[in-house]
């Protein structure tokens, strides 16, 4: 078990620190150019099917399933092999939101900063590494299938008096708040398609709502972290 911290900041990745919608858009365009609309549509159908089964986005797993289902002689389709290279070698650092790294550096003044993300065991760590986020948090990275269900493990890895979770999904923030109560401050970042989808925002408001990840730099964390009894100042949502 790690030494106890006063405050631990838990940071989501996709559409919180990194513009994953843009990454998916680039992938869609690449699929259309390399395979055509019909094959691209089949890939995304398999992708959504696999996401329903697993509970997280598995781009490489969907590619493998597509390979098995759709190709008569998969080993001879060089384009498909290049598709995996497109994903693995994608320039994720170019898709970080403005001031993402500055926001992480700012939070490190007030406590330990940890990446807490959902994803598979290969592609998601690769994304965190190639984006520069892994180094920015000194290797403090946790990746689960359903992070909101892994809070006991999170607390074992990073025991603390108080936690702050930053995410673009109110569903995740609500579930974590229900589990940790006043031990957790939730910060909702209105970025990405989930943050603007009516069905995805039909949850109780977070403790703090920001328009962009860079706004964390202007947030007076001293004020928020000085109210351990939960009587924190009000903020607009």
Buried (B, 14 or more C-beta within 10 A) or exposed (E): EEEEBEBBBBBBBBBBBBBBBBBBEBBEEBBEEBBEEEBBEBBBEBBEEBBEEBEBBBBBBBBBBBBEEBEEEBEEBEEBEEBBEBBEEBEBEEBBBEBBBBBBBBBBEBBBBBBBBBBBEBBBBBBBBBBBBBEBBEEBBBBBEEBBEBBEEBBEBBEBEBBBBBBBBBBBBBBBBEEBEBBBBBBBBBBBEBBEEEEBBEBEBBBBBBEBBBBBEEBEBEEBBEEEEEEBEEBEB
